């Protein structure tokens, strides 16, 4: 039986594809920056883990900010 979460990440997240955050994401360790649910962005780089499954994504937000290695649990494809 295949893991549905991994398959969904492979199908839904594409390079240069539009994404929407589904829950709040704390973007910084030293800065207080929270990306609110509903914020839109573009996936600019896919980070893969063991067995080439997408685990994290680099995202460019609408205001031009980049977020590195955002876990796939925080967004969905638009």
HTML snippet that shows the backbone in 3Dmol.js (N, CA, C, O; Angstrom):
<script src="https://3Dmol.org/build/3Dmol-min.js"></script>
<div id="view" style="width:600px;height:400px;position:relative"></div>
<script>
const pdb = `
ATOM      1  N   UNK A   1       0.848  -1.180   0.000  1.00  0.00           N
ATOM      2  CA  UNK A   1       0.000   0.000   0.000  1.00  0.00           C
ATOM      3  C   UNK A   1       0.891   1.241   0.000  1.00  0.00           C
ATOM      4  O   UNK A   1       1.855   1.325   0.761  1.00  0.00           O
ATOM      5  N   UNK A   2       0.560   2.195  -0.857  1.00  0.00           N
ATOM      6  CA  UNK A   2       1.362   3.404  -0.975  1.00  0.00           C
ATOM      7  C   UNK A   2       0.952   4.432   0.062  1.00  0.00           C
ATOM      8  O   UNK A   2      -0.192   4.458   0.516  1.00  0.00           O
ATOM      9  N   UNK A   3       1.904   5.277   0.428  1.00  0.00           N
ATOM     10  CA  UNK A   3       1.626   6.350   1.379  1.00  0.00           C
ATOM     11  C   UNK A   3       0.955   7.502   0.623  1.00  0.00           C
ATOM     12  O   UNK A   3       1.572   8.105  -0.255  1.00  0.00           O
ATOM     13  N   UNK A   4      -0.286   7.807   0.954  1.00  0.00           N
ATOM     14  CA  UNK A   4      -1.056   8.819   0.245  1.00  0.00           C
ATOM     15  C   UNK A   4      -0.436  10.206   0.376  1.00  0.00           C
ATOM     16  O   UNK A   4      -0.460  10.976  -0.584  1.00  0.00           O
ATOM     17  N   UNK A   5       0.114  10.541   1.530  1.00  0.00           N
ATOM     18  CA  UNK A   5       0.712  11.859   1.735  1.00  0.00           C
ATOM     19  C   UNK A   5       1.885  12.110   0.814  1.00  0.00           C
ATOM     20  O   UNK A   5       2.030  13.212   0.286  1.00  0.00           O
ATOM     21  N   UNK A   6       2.722  11.116   0.612  1.00  0.00           N
ATOM     22  CA  UNK A   6       3.871  11.266  -0.271  1.00  0.00           C
ATOM     23  C   UNK A   6       3.423  11.406  -1.718  1.00  0.00           C
ATOM     24  O   UNK A   6       3.973  12.220  -2.461  1.00  0.00           O
ATOM     25  N   UNK A   7       2.438  10.627  -2.123  1.00  0.00           N
ATOM     26  CA  UNK A   7       1.939  10.711  -3.487  1.00  0.00           C
ATOM     27  C   UNK A   7       1.296  12.057  -3.743  1.00  0.00           C
ATOM     28  O   UNK A   7       1.470  12.630  -4.819  1.00  0.00           O
ATOM     29  N   UNK A   8       0.551  12.576  -2.770  1.00  0.00           N
ATOM     30  CA  UNK A   8      -0.093  13.873  -2.933  1.00  0.00           C
ATOM     31  C   UNK A   8       0.954  14.968  -3.092  1.00  0.00           C
ATOM     32  O   UNK A   8       0.777  15.877  -3.904  1.00  0.00           O
ATOM     33  N   UNK A   9       2.044  14.896  -2.326  1.00  0.00           N
ATOM     34  CA  UNK A   9       3.088  15.906  -2.425  1.00  0.00           C
ATOM     35  C   UNK A   9       3.728  15.878  -3.806  1.00  0.00           C
ATOM     36  O   UNK A   9       4.029  16.930  -4.370  1.00  0.00           O
ATOM     37  N   UNK A  10       3.935  14.694  -4.352  1.00  0.00           N
ATOM     38  CA  UNK A  10       4.538  14.591  -5.672  1.00  0.00           C
ATOM     39  C   UNK A  10       3.622  15.162  -6.745  1.00  0.00           C
ATOM     40  O   UNK A  10       4.088  15.823  -7.673  1.00  0.00           O
ATOM     41  N   UNK A  11       2.336  14.913  -6.625  1.00  0.00           N
ATOM     42  CA  UNK A  11       1.391  15.351  -7.645  1.00  0.00           C
ATOM     43  C   UNK A  11       1.086  16.835  -7.518  1.00  0.00           C
ATOM     44  O   UNK A  11       1.043  17.538  -8.527  1.00  0.00           O
ATOM     45  N   UNK A  12       0.877  17.321  -6.317  1.00  0.00           N
ATOM     46  CA  UNK A  12       0.396  18.682  -6.126  1.00  0.00           C
ATOM     47  C   UNK A  12       1.489  19.739  -6.217  1.00  0.00           C
ATOM     48  O   UNK A  12       1.221  20.856  -6.660  1.00  0.00           O
ATOM     49  N   UNK A  13       2.693  19.420  -5.817  1.00  0.00           N
ATOM     50  CA  UNK A  13       3.759  20.413  -5.810  1.00  0.00           C
ATOM     51  C   UNK A  13       4.591  20.268  -7.079  1.00  0.00           C
ATOM     52  O   UNK A  13       5.258  19.253  -7.281  1.00  0.00           O
ATOM     53  N   UNK A  14       4.547  21.280  -7.922  1.00  0.00           N
ATOM     54  CA  UNK A  14       5.343  21.279  -9.135  1.00  0.00           C
ATOM     55  C   UNK A  14       6.224  22.520  -9.148  1.00  0.00           C
ATOM     56  O   UNK A  14       5.902  23.530  -8.523  1.00  0.00           O
ATOM     57  N   UNK A  15       7.313  22.435  -9.851  1.00  0.00           N
ATOM     58  CA  UNK A  15       8.226  23.564  -9.960  1.00  0.00           C
ATOM     59  C   UNK A  15       7.524  24.721 -10.658  1.00  0.00           C
ATOM     60  O   UNK A  15       6.886  24.523 -11.691  1.00  0.00           O
ATOM     61  N   UNK A  16       7.633  25.912 -10.113  1.00  0.00           N
ATOM     62  CA  UNK A  16       6.982  27.136 -10.587  1.00  0.00           C
ATOM     63  C   UNK A  16       5.459  27.054 -10.521  1.00  0.00           C
ATOM     64  O   UNK A  16       4.764  27.777 -11.235  1.00  0.00           O
ATOM     65  N   UNK A  17       4.949  26.187  -9.677  1.00  0.00           N
ATOM     66  CA  UNK A  17       3.507  26.066  -9.497  1.00  0.00           C
ATOM     67  C   UNK A  17       3.023  26.958  -8.358  1.00  0.00           C
ATOM     68  O   UNK A  17       3.762  27.222  -7.410  1.00  0.00           O
ATOM     69  N   UNK A  18       1.801  27.411  -8.456  1.00  0.00           N
ATOM     70  CA  UNK A  18       1.208  28.268  -7.426  1.00  0.00           C
ATOM     71  C   UNK A  18       0.792  27.424  -6.227  1.00  0.00           C
ATOM     72  O   UNK A  18       0.251  26.328  -6.378  1.00  0.00           O
ATOM     73  N   UNK A  19       1.054  27.956  -5.031  1.00  0.00           N
ATOM     74  CA  UNK A  19       0.680  27.282  -3.795  1.00  0.00           C
ATOM     75  C   UNK A  19      -0.041  28.262  -2.878  1.00  0.00           C
ATOM     76  O   UNK A  19       0.072  29.478  -3.032  1.00  0.00           O
ATOM     77  N   UNK A  20      -0.785  27.710  -1.920  1.00  0.00           N
ATOM     78  CA  UNK A  20      -1.476  28.508  -0.909  1.00  0.00           C
ATOM     79  C   UNK A  20      -1.186  27.876   0.444  1.00  0.00           C
ATOM     80  O   UNK A  20      -1.324  26.664   0.610  1.00  0.00           O
ATOM     81  N   UNK A  21      -0.784  28.694   1.412  1.00  0.00           N
ATOM     82  CA  UNK A  21      -0.540  28.184   2.760  1.00  0.00           C
ATOM     83  C   UNK A  21      -1.872  27.822   3.406  1.00  0.00           C
ATOM     84  O   UNK A  21      -2.819  28.608   3.363  1.00  0.00           O
ATOM     85  N   UNK A  22      -1.949  26.634   4.002  1.00  0.00           N
ATOM     86  CA  UNK A  22      -3.187  26.170   4.617  1.00  0.00           C
ATOM     87  C   UNK A  22      -3.212  26.417   6.119  1.00  0.00           C
ATOM     88  O   UNK A  22      -4.271  26.317   6.739  1.00  0.00           O
ATOM     89  N   UNK A  23      -2.072  26.736   6.714  1.00  0.00           N
ATOM     90  CA  UNK A  23      -2.010  27.087   8.130  1.00  0.00           C
ATOM     91  C   UNK A  23      -0.851  28.050   8.346  1.00  0.00           C
ATOM     92  O   UNK A  23       0.017  28.185   7.483  1.00  0.00           O
ATOM     93  N   UNK A  24      -0.835  28.711   9.482  1.00  0.00           N
ATOM     94  CA  UNK A  24       0.209  29.693   9.779  1.00  0.00           C
ATOM     95  C   UNK A  24       1.573  29.027   9.830  1.00  0.00           C
ATOM     96  O   UNK A  24       1.718  27.909  10.325  1.00  0.00           O
ATOM     97  N   UNK A  25       2.585  29.741   9.302  1.00  0.00           N
ATOM     98  CA  UNK A  25       3.948  29.222   9.258  1.00  0.00           C
ATOM     99  C   UNK A  25       4.891  30.238   9.882  1.00  0.00           C
ATOM    100  O   UNK A  25       4.932  31.388   9.445  1.00  0.00           O
ATOM    101  N   UNK A  26       5.645  29.836  10.892  1.00  0.00           N
ATOM    102  CA  UNK A  26       6.638  30.697  11.533  1.00  0.00           C
ATOM    103  C   UNK A  26       7.889  30.667  10.675  1.00  0.00           C
ATOM    104  O   UNK A  26       8.610  29.670  10.657  1.00  0.00           O
ATOM    105  N   UNK A  27       8.152  31.769   9.954  1.00  0.00           N
ATOM    106  CA  UNK A  27       9.188  31.785   8.928  1.00  0.00           C
ATOM    107  C   UNK A  27      10.593  32.043   9.446  1.00  0.00           C
ATOM    108  O   UNK A  27      11.554  31.773   8.725  1.00  0.00           O
ATOM    109  N   UNK A  28      10.757  32.549  10.655  1.00  0.00           N
ATOM    110  CA  UNK A  28      12.092  32.888  11.096  1.00  0.00           C
ATOM    111  C   UNK A  28      12.404  32.421  12.497  1.00  0.00           C
ATOM    112  O   UNK A  28      11.529  32.338  13.358  1.00  0.00           O
ATOM    113  N   UNK A  29      13.671  32.117  12.707  1.00  0.00           N
ATOM    114  CA  UNK A  29      14.117  31.728  14.039  1.00  0.00           C
ATOM    115  C   UNK A  29      14.494  32.964  14.853  1.00  0.00           C
ATOM    116  O   UNK A  29      14.146  33.072  16.028  1.00  0.00           O
ATOM    117  N   UNK A  30      15.205  33.890  14.221  1.00  0.00           N
ATOM    118  CA  UNK A  30      15.632  35.102  14.914  1.00  0.00           C
ATOM    119  C   UNK A  30      14.689  36.283  14.667  1.00  0.00           C
ATOM    120  O   UNK A  30      14.744  37.280  15.388  1.00  0.00           O
ATOM    121  N   UNK A  31      13.845  36.179  13.674  1.00  0.00           N
ATOM    122  CA  UNK A  31      12.893  37.249  13.382  1.00  0.00           C
ATOM    123  C   UNK A  31      11.485  36.754  13.665  1.00  0.00           C
ATOM    124  O   UNK A  31      11.192  35.564  13.547  1.00  0.00           O
ATOM    125  N   UNK A  32      10.626  37.679  14.037  1.00  0.00           N
ATOM    126  CA  UNK A  32       9.241  37.321  14.294  1.00  0.00           C
ATOM    127  C   UNK A  32       8.458  37.570  13.011  1.00  0.00           C
ATOM    128  O   UNK A  32       7.942  38.666  12.791  1.00  0.00           O
ATOM    129  N   UNK A  33       8.375  36.545  12.169  1.00  0.00           N
ATOM    130  CA  UNK A  33       7.670  36.660  10.907  1.00  0.00           C
ATOM    131  C   UNK A  33       6.782  35.438  10.742  1.00  0.00           C
ATOM    132  O   UNK A  33       7.274  34.318  10.612  1.00  0.00           O
ATOM    133  N   UNK A  34       5.490  35.653  10.748  1.00  0.00           N
ATOM    134  CA  UNK A  34       4.537  34.555  10.599  1.00  0.00           C
ATOM    135  C   UNK A  34       3.793  34.745   9.283  1.00  0.00           C
ATOM    136  O   UNK A  34       3.224  35.805   9.024  1.00  0.00           O
ATOM    137  N   UNK A  35       3.806  33.710   8.463  1.00  0.00           N
ATOM    138  CA  UNK A  35       3.068  33.718   7.208  1.00  0.00           C
ATOM    139  C   UNK A  35       1.673  33.172   7.513  1.00  0.00           C
ATOM    140  O   UNK A  35       1.534  32.037   7.970  1.00  0.00           O
ATOM    141  N   UNK A  36       0.671  33.960   7.266  1.00  0.00           N
ATOM    142  CA  UNK A  36      -0.709  33.603   7.608  1.00  0.00           C
ATOM    143  C   UNK A  36      -1.286  32.598   6.610  1.00  0.00           C
ATOM    144  O   UNK A  36      -0.873  32.550   5.451  1.00  0.00           O
ATOM    145  N   UNK A  37      -2.227  31.813   7.067  1.00  0.00           N
ATOM    146  CA  UNK A  37      -2.949  30.887   6.197  1.00  0.00           C
ATOM    147  C   UNK A  37      -3.676  31.687   5.119  1.00  0.00           C
ATOM    148  O   UNK A  37      -4.258  32.734   5.403  1.00  0.00           O
ATOM    149  N   UNK A  38      -3.642  31.193   3.886  1.00  0.00           N
ATOM    150  CA  UNK A  38      -4.257  31.895   2.771  1.00  0.00           C
ATOM    151  C   UNK A  38      -3.269  32.689   1.937  1.00  0.00           C
ATOM    152  O   UNK A  38      -3.621  33.163   0.857  1.00  0.00           O
ATOM    153  N   UNK A  39      -2.029  32.846   2.418  1.00  0.00           N
ATOM    154  CA  UNK A  39      -1.003  33.558   1.664  1.00  0.00           C
ATOM    155  C   UNK A  39      -0.603  32.729   0.449  1.00  0.00           C
ATOM    156  O   UNK A  39      -0.439  31.512   0.540  1.00  0.00           O
ATOM    157  N   UNK A  40      -0.448  33.401  -0.688  1.00  0.00           N
ATOM    158  CA  UNK A  40      -0.108  32.713  -1.935  1.00  0.00           C
ATOM    159  C   UNK A  40       1.361  32.903  -2.271  1.00  0.00           C
ATOM    160  O   UNK A  40       1.984  33.889  -1.877  1.00  0.00           O
ATOM    161  N   UNK A  41       1.905  31.939  -3.009  1.00  0.00           N
ATOM    162  CA  UNK A  41       3.288  32.011  -3.436  1.00  0.00           C
ATOM    163  C   UNK A  41       3.538  31.069  -4.602  1.00  0.00           C
ATOM    164  O   UNK A  41       2.619  30.430  -5.116  1.00  0.00           O
ATOM    165  N   UNK A  42       4.815  30.996  -5.013  1.00  0.00           N
ATOM    166  CA  UNK A  42       5.223  30.132  -6.113  1.00  0.00           C
ATOM    167  C   UNK A  42       6.361  29.236  -5.637  1.00  0.00           C
ATOM    168  O   UNK A  42       7.308  29.711  -5.010  1.00  0.00           O
ATOM    169  N   UNK A  43       6.270  27.955  -5.931  1.00  0.00           N
ATOM    170  CA  UNK A  43       7.327  27.003  -5.578  1.00  0.00           C
ATOM    171  C   UNK A  43       8.474  27.172  -6.558  1.00  0.00           C
ATOM    172  O   UNK A  43       8.315  26.918  -7.752  1.00  0.00           O
ATOM    173  N   UNK A  44       9.639  27.605  -6.058  1.00  0.00           N
ATOM    174  CA  UNK A  44      10.775  27.860  -6.946  1.00  0.00           C
ATOM    175  C   UNK A  44      11.811  26.741  -6.931  1.00  0.00           C
ATOM    176  O   UNK A  44      12.599  26.625  -7.870  1.00  0.00           O
ATOM    177  N   UNK A  45      11.827  25.925  -5.895  1.00  0.00           N
ATOM    178  CA  UNK A  45      12.763  24.804  -5.830  1.00  0.00           C
ATOM    179  C   UNK A  45      12.155  23.699  -4.980  1.00  0.00           C
ATOM    180  O   UNK A  45      11.599  23.958  -3.913  1.00  0.00           O
ATOM    181  N   UNK A  46      12.264  22.470  -5.459  1.00  0.00           N
ATOM    182  CA  UNK A  46      11.771  21.317  -4.724  1.00  0.00           C
ATOM    183  C   UNK A  46      12.937  20.621  -4.051  1.00  0.00           C
ATOM    184  O   UNK A  46      13.934  20.312  -4.704  1.00  0.00           O
ATOM    185  N   UNK A  47      12.827  20.369  -2.754  1.00  0.00           N
ATOM    186  CA  UNK A  47      13.853  19.651  -2.000  1.00  0.00           C
ATOM    187  C   UNK A  47      13.348  18.236  -1.778  1.00  0.00           C
ATOM    188  O   UNK A  47      12.249  18.034  -1.262  1.00  0.00           O
ATOM    189  N   UNK A  48      14.151  17.264  -2.168  1.00  0.00           N
ATOM    190  CA  UNK A  48      13.724  15.873  -2.047  1.00  0.00           C
ATOM    191  C   UNK A  48      14.509  15.179  -0.946  1.00  0.00           C
ATOM    192  O   UNK A  48      15.643  15.544  -0.636  1.00  0.00           O
ATOM    193  N   UNK A  49      13.885  14.190  -0.375  1.00  0.00           N
ATOM    194  CA  UNK A  49      14.508  13.398   0.669  1.00  0.00           C
ATOM    195  C   UNK A  49      14.878  12.029   0.142  1.00  0.00           C
ATOM    196  O   UNK A  49      15.155  11.857  -1.046  1.00  0.00           O
ATOM    197  N   UNK A  50      14.880  11.077   1.020  1.00  0.00           N
ATOM    198  CA  UNK A  50      15.187   9.704   0.674  1.00  0.00           C
ATOM    199  C   UNK A  50      14.156   9.174  -0.327  1.00  0.00           C
ATOM    200  O   UNK A  50      12.958   9.407  -0.167  1.00  0.00           O
ATOM    201  N   UNK A  51      14.612   8.479  -1.336  1.00  0.00           N
ATOM    202  CA  UNK A  51      13.766   7.909  -2.393  1.00  0.00           C
ATOM    203  C   UNK A  51      13.071   8.970  -3.245  1.00  0.00           C
ATOM    204  O   UNK A  51      11.988   8.727  -3.778  1.00  0.00           O
ATOM    205  N   UNK A  52      13.683  10.136  -3.375  1.00  0.00           N
ATOM    206  CA  UNK A  52      13.198  11.224  -4.238  1.00  0.00           C
ATOM    207  C   UNK A  52      11.780  11.685  -3.944  1.00  0.00           C
ATOM    208  O   UNK A  52      11.052  12.044  -4.870  1.00  0.00           O
ATOM    209  N   UNK A  53      11.377  11.687  -2.705  1.00  0.00           N
ATOM    210  CA  UNK A  53      10.073  12.233  -2.354  1.00  0.00           C
ATOM    211  C   UNK A  53      10.245  13.690  -1.926  1.00  0.00           C
ATOM    212  O   UNK A  53      11.211  14.032  -1.244  1.00  0.00           O
ATOM    213  N   UNK A  54       9.316  14.536  -2.326  1.00  0.00           N
ATOM    214  CA  UNK A  54       9.378  15.966  -2.005  1.00  0.00           C
ATOM    215  C   UNK A  54       9.086  16.142  -0.523  1.00  0.00           C
ATOM    216  O   UNK A  54       8.041  15.715  -0.032  1.00  0.00           O
ATOM    217  N   UNK A  55      10.018  16.776   0.188  1.00  0.00           N
ATOM    218  CA  UNK A  55       9.854  16.987   1.620  1.00  0.00           C
ATOM    219  C   UNK A  55       9.728  18.468   1.970  1.00  0.00           C
ATOM    220  O   UNK A  55       8.971  18.827   2.872  1.00  0.00           O
ATOM    221  N   UNK A  56      10.460  19.327   1.268  1.00  0.00           N
ATOM    222  CA  UNK A  56      10.468  20.763   1.520  1.00  0.00           C
ATOM    223  C   UNK A  56      10.464  21.489   0.180  1.00  0.00           C
ATOM    224  O   UNK A  56      10.834  20.924  -0.850  1.00  0.00           O
ATOM    225  N   UNK A  57      10.039  22.748   0.211  1.00  0.00           N
ATOM    226  CA  UNK A  57       9.967  23.565  -0.998  1.00  0.00           C
ATOM    227  C   UNK A  57      10.457  24.969  -0.672  1.00  0.00           C
ATOM    228  O   UNK A  57      10.171  25.496   0.403  1.00  0.00           O
ATOM    229  N   UNK A  58      11.202  25.579  -1.605  1.00  0.00           N
ATOM    230  CA  UNK A  58      11.541  26.990  -1.494  1.00  0.00           C
ATOM    231  C   UNK A  58      10.419  27.768  -2.169  1.00  0.00           C
ATOM    232  O   UNK A  58      10.031  27.463  -3.297  1.00  0.00           O
ATOM    233  N   UNK A  59       9.898  28.780  -1.465  1.00  0.00           N
ATOM    234  CA  UNK A  59       8.708  29.506  -1.918  1.00  0.00           C
ATOM    235  C   UNK A  59       9.039  30.986  -2.091  1.00  0.00           C
ATOM    236  O   UNK A  59       9.723  31.585  -1.261  1.00  0.00           O
ATOM    237  N   UNK A  60       8.537  31.570  -3.198  1.00  0.00           N
ATOM    238  CA  UNK A  60       8.604  33.019  -3.370  1.00  0.00           C
ATOM    239  C   UNK A  60       7.209  33.567  -3.149  1.00  0.00           C
ATOM    240  O   UNK A  60       6.262  33.181  -3.835  1.00  0.00           O
ATOM    241  N   UNK A  61       7.086  34.473  -2.183  1.00  0.00           N
ATOM    242  CA  UNK A  61       5.794  35.074  -1.853  1.00  0.00           C
ATOM    243  C   UNK A  61       5.467  36.200  -2.824  1.00  0.00           C
ATOM    244  O   UNK A  61       6.321  36.621  -3.605  1.00  0.00           O
ATOM    245  N   UNK A  62       4.240  36.684  -2.776  1.00  0.00           N
ATOM    246  CA  UNK A  62       3.791  37.750  -3.663  1.00  0.00           C
ATOM    247  C   UNK A  62       4.550  39.057  -3.486  1.00  0.00           C
ATOM    248  O   UNK A  62       4.682  39.827  -4.437  1.00  0.00           O
ATOM    249  N   UNK A  63       5.049  39.317  -2.281  1.00  0.00           N
ATOM    250  CA  UNK A  63       5.783  40.570  -2.037  1.00  0.00           C
ATOM    251  C   UNK A  63       7.267  40.446  -2.389  1.00  0.00           C
ATOM    252  O   UNK A  63       8.017  41.402  -2.192  1.00  0.00           O
ATOM    253  N   UNK A  64       7.715  39.284  -2.909  1.00  0.00           N
ATOM    254  CA  UNK A  64       9.096  39.101  -3.336  1.00  0.00           C
ATOM    255  C   UNK A  64       9.974  38.392  -2.332  1.00  0.00           C
ATOM    256  O   UNK A  64      11.115  38.062  -2.653  1.00  0.00           O
ATOM    257  N   UNK A  65       9.490  38.145  -1.128  1.00  0.00           N
ATOM    258  CA  UNK A  65      10.283  37.433  -0.120  1.00  0.00           C
ATOM    259  C   UNK A  65      10.401  35.959  -0.466  1.00  0.00           C
ATOM    260  O   UNK A  65       9.479  35.356  -1.015  1.00  0.00           O
ATOM    261  N   UNK A  66      11.559  35.389  -0.133  1.00  0.00           N
ATOM    262  CA  UNK A  66      11.788  33.964  -0.320  1.00  0.00           C
ATOM    263  C   UNK A  66      11.772  33.257   1.032  1.00  0.00           C
ATOM    264  O   UNK A  66      12.297  33.775   2.018  1.00  0.00           O
ATOM    265  N   UNK A  67      11.170  32.080   1.071  1.00  0.00           N
ATOM    266  CA  UNK A  67      11.183  31.221   2.247  1.00  0.00           C
ATOM    267  C   UNK A  67      11.853  29.920   1.843  1.00  0.00           C
ATOM    268  O   UNK A  67      11.406  29.246   0.915  1.00  0.00           O
ATOM    269  N   UNK A  68      12.923  29.569   2.538  1.00  0.00           N
ATOM    270  CA  UNK A  68      13.660  28.360   2.190  1.00  0.00           C
ATOM    271  C   UNK A  68      13.174  27.179   3.015  1.00  0.00           C
ATOM    272  O   UNK A  68      12.891  27.302   4.207  1.00  0.00           O
ATOM    273  N   UNK A  69      13.087  26.048   2.361  1.00  0.00           N
ATOM    274  CA  UNK A  69      12.780  24.756   2.961  1.00  0.00           C
ATOM    275  C   UNK A  69      11.524  24.769   3.831  1.00  0.00           C
ATOM    276  O   UNK A  69      11.567  24.435   5.016  1.00  0.00           O
ATOM    277  N   UNK A  70      10.419  25.155   3.226  1.00  0.00           N
ATOM    278  CA  UNK A  70       9.122  25.097   3.899  1.00  0.00           C
ATOM    279  C   UNK A  70       8.599  23.663   3.775  1.00  0.00           C
ATOM    280  O   UNK A  70       8.510  23.146   2.661  1.00  0.00           O
ATOM    281  N   UNK A  71       8.252  23.012   4.878  1.00  0.00           N
ATOM    282  CA  UNK A  71       7.724  21.636   4.795  1.00  0.00           C
ATOM    283  C   UNK A  71       6.414  21.578   3.997  1.00  0.00           C
ATOM    284  O   UNK A  71       5.618  22.516   4.037  1.00  0.00           O
ATOM    285  N   UNK A  72       6.200  20.486   3.281  1.00  0.00           N
ATOM    286  CA  UNK A  72       5.008  20.356   2.437  1.00  0.00           C
ATOM    287  C   UNK A  72       3.724  20.292   3.239  1.00  0.00           C
ATOM    288  O   UNK A  72       2.641  20.390   2.661  1.00  0.00           O
ATOM    289  N   UNK A  73       3.807  20.131   4.551  1.00  0.00           N
ATOM    290  CA  UNK A  73       2.614  20.071   5.397  1.00  0.00           C
ATOM    291  C   UNK A  73       1.903  21.416   5.509  1.00  0.00           C
ATOM    292  O   UNK A  73       0.747  21.457   5.931  1.00  0.00           O
ATOM    293  N   UNK A  74       2.550  22.501   5.150  1.00  0.00           N
ATOM    294  CA  UNK A  74       2.012  23.836   5.388  1.00  0.00           C
ATOM    295  C   UNK A  74       1.250  24.432   4.208  1.00  0.00           C
ATOM    296  O   UNK A  74       0.686  25.517   4.348  1.00  0.00           O
ATOM    297  N   UNK A  75       1.208  23.776   3.063  1.00  0.00           N
ATOM    298  CA  UNK A  75       0.546  24.371   1.906  1.00  0.00           C
ATOM    299  C   UNK A  75      -0.054  23.316   0.989  1.00  0.00           C
ATOM    300  O   UNK A  75       0.166  22.116   1.155  1.00  0.00           O
ATOM    301  N   UNK A  76      -0.816  23.801   0.019  1.00  0.00           N
ATOM    302  CA  UNK A  76      -1.379  22.945  -1.020  1.00  0.00           C
ATOM    303  C   UNK A  76      -1.272  23.682  -2.352  1.00  0.00           C
ATOM    304  O   UNK A  76      -1.071  24.896  -2.389  1.00  0.00           O
ATOM    305  N   UNK A  77      -1.409  22.934  -3.440  1.00  0.00           N
ATOM    306  CA  UNK A  77      -1.358  23.555  -4.762  1.00  0.00           C
ATOM    307  C   UNK A  77      -2.633  24.335  -5.012  1.00  0.00           C
ATOM    308  O   UNK A  77      -3.703  23.989  -4.510  1.00  0.00           O
ATOM    309  N   UNK A  78      -2.502  25.386  -5.791  1.00  0.00           N
ATOM    310  CA  UNK A  78      -3.673  26.200  -6.091  1.00  0.00           C
ATOM    311  C   UNK A  78      -4.241  25.804  -7.436  1.00  0.00           C
ATOM    312  O   UNK A  78      -5.238  26.375  -7.878  1.00  0.00           O
TER     313      UNK A  78
END
`;
const viewer = $3Dmol.createViewer("view");
viewer.addModel(pdb, "pdb");
viewer.setStyle({}, {cartoon: {color: "spectrum"}});
viewer.zoomTo();
viewer.render();
</script>
